Amino acid sequence: MSKGINITQDNFESEVNQSPVPVLVDFWAEWCGPCKTIAPFIDQLAEEYAGRVKIGKVNVDEEGDLAEKHGIVSIPTLVLYKNGGVAGQKIGAVPKHDIEALIKTVV
């Protein structure tokens, strides 16, 4: 079971844009092999940065409009939001240390 919050069109504003802490959003799909590769890293970082960074997950098959609105054309795409704006992103199956480096830019 993923440790990330399920982000949808309905809760994006409250969970991401209004979040008091930075939010790392993983845009993924069930059929995506590279998404499954990085999922354990995302879960580990969710535990390691609990209280300092929120982890959210957007299933692009279920939330296609949300993915399109945020310019997602390839998955996995990790987008880091802070104060309602994009603070950085990584595309593809990147190593855990690359994801952590992205997080460290805002914590």
N, C-alpha and C positions, 0 to 999 in steps of 0.2 A: 504494500500500500504506500502510495506516494505521501510524502510529508508536505507537499505544496498545497496551497489553497486553490480550489477550482475557480478560475476567473472566467466570468461570462460577460456578455454585453450588459447584463442587468446590474452586476456588482463591480464593474471595472472602476467606475467613478469613486465609490466608497473604499474599495480594497486597495486601489493603486493610486489614483490621483489625490485622494484625501488622506493617504497613509502618513502617519507621523514619522515613520522610518522608511528608508529606501526599500524598493520592491524589485526583486529579480523575477521577471516573468519568462517562463519557458514556453515558447510556442512549439507544439509537438503534435504528433498523431500516433495512434496505436500501431499502425502498419510500418512506421518509420524505424528502421534498424539503428541508424545513428542516434535517434532520440532515445532508444532503449539503452544504448551504450553510455550516454551521459547521465541517465536517470539516477544511478546510484551516487554519482558525484553531487548532483543537485540535492538529493536527500541528505547526504553527509554535511553539505554546507548549510542546509536548513537547520540541522542540529547545532553545528559549530557557531553559527551566527544568530541563533535564536534570541529574540529581543532586540537585536540590532538591525537585522535585515529580514524582511518578509519574503517568502518564496511563493510565487503563484504559477499556475500552469493553465495554459489555454490550449484546449484540443481544437486544432484548426478545422477538423472535419465537422465538429459540432458548432464552432463559432467562426465560420468562414468570413462573415461580415466584419467581425472584430479584427481578425487577422489582416484582412484587406485594408481596413481603416488605418492600421498601424504599419502598412507597407511590407508585410511579411510575404516574401516570395520564395523562400527556401526554409526548410526545417531540418534540424532544430535551429531555432533562432532564440537567443537569450537577450532580452532587453532589460536594462537596468533603469528604473525610474526613480527620480528623487524630486520631491516637491511638485509632483504632477508633470514633470518633463523628463525627456530621455537624457540619461547621464552617460550611456554607453551601450554597446551591444557586441555580441559575438555570434557568428554564424557557423554552423557545422558542429561536428563531434570533436570538440576541443578538450584537451586534458584538464583535469580538475584544477591544476595550478593556474591555468589561464582564466578559468571562471572565478577563482578566488582573487586573482589580480584585478579583475573587473570590479568585484565587490569592494576590494580595498580602496578603490578610487573614491568611494563615498563614505567609508566608515573609518 
